[in-house]
C-alpha cells in the first residue's frame, strides 16, 4: 500500500501580553522575568517572557529583554516568530522584531526542547522605553505571533457531510423567554422568576433535591392533578445573579461580557458579577458554570488583583483558577508581595500562603535553567525585596 502524501504548512496564532504595573516590576533583578499566560499555537504551548532589567548581566539593566518560550513538551519544533511592542498613542509606530520577513536564509528557528527560547536580549533601551508612547498608565502591551511549521498527511475523502454545532440552548432559551409551561416560581429578594422544575432539576442536583427528593409518589401525583405552581424562596442572592444562573441553566453559556463587566472598576473582585456567579455555581452544583466563570476571571488576573482572585478561587473550590493564580504569583512574586491584596492573604489566609510557598519552590526549580540566581521564596518568608532587604509591603 502506498504511503499517504505529506506536506508542510504553517499554523499561525497571536497573543497579546498586557503588563500592568511596569514600575513595580522594574528593579526585580537581571535575569528575572514576568511571564504571560500560556497560549496555544500548532498544538504547542507558548509563553512570552519580559525581563524588565534585562536577561544579560553584562548589560547592567540598560536594556529590557523579550523572549518567546516553548512551554510544553516538544522536540525540534520549527517555528517563526514576531514580537511587537505596541505604540499606545494611536500613531501606529510599533516596535517590531520579526522572523517572518524572509531575510533569514536558514528558515524557521528550531526549538529543541521544552524551555527553548527565541528573542532579544537587547530589545529596547530601558530609558527609551520609559520616555516613549509604548508605556501608558504604567502599562505595556506586547503582541506575539507564532508560526509553527507542521507536517500534514493528505487523507482526502471523496465526500463529506457538514454537521452544524449543537443548538440545544436555543429552544430551551426560548422556553425561558416565553414562560410556556412554567411550574415553579423562585423568589429572590422580592423579585420573582418563572421557570420549569424539570429543566432546573436536570441541570442541578441542588434543585433536583429541592423539588423531588422529599416528595412521595402520592404527593407528586396530587400536585400534578391540581396543576399547582410551586414557589420557593432563595435568600442571600442578588436577583441579577440568579437571572444569570437561569441564563446558564437554559442556554449553557454565560451572559454577555457587558453584563459581566458592568461592576465598577474600583470595586472588590468579590463584588463583581463573575465572582458572585461563580459562588452561585458552587452553591447550586453547576461545575460547567463555575469553569466558565474561572475562564473569564483568568483573563483579568493582574499584579494588583491576583491575591484577591486567589482567595476567591479557594473559597469557591475553583481549582483551575486557583492553579493559575498560584503560578502567576510565583512568576511575579516581587511585584505581588507589595500589593494590598497580598497583605490581606498573609493576615487572613495562612493556608494559601503555605501553598504559595510550595508553588514558588517548584517554580524556582523549574526556572533554574534560565538563570535565576537568588531564591524567590526567601522574599515571601522574609517580606524582603529582590535584593534580600526586609521591606514592608506597599499598600
Secondary structure, DSSP 4 states (H G I P E B T S, - for coil): -PPPPEEEEEEEEEEEEEEE-HHHHTTS-TT--EEPPPEEETTEEEEEEEETT-S-GGGTTSEEEEEEEE-S--SSEEEEEEEEE--TTSS---EEEES-SS--TT-SEEE-STT-EEEEEEEEEHHHHHTSTT-BTTEEEEEEEEEEEEEEE----S-----PPP-HHHHHHHHHHHTTT--EEEEETTEEEEE-HHHHHHH-HHHHIIIIIT--HHHHHHHHHHTPPEEEEE-S--HHHHHHHHHHHHHSSPPPHHHHT-S-TTS-GGGSHHHHHHHHHHHTT-HHHHHHHHHHHHTT--TTTHHHHHHHHHHTT-HHHHHHHHHHHHHTHHHHTTSHHHHHHHHH-HHHHHHHHHHHHHHHHHHGGGT--S-SHHHHHHTB-TTS-B-PPP-
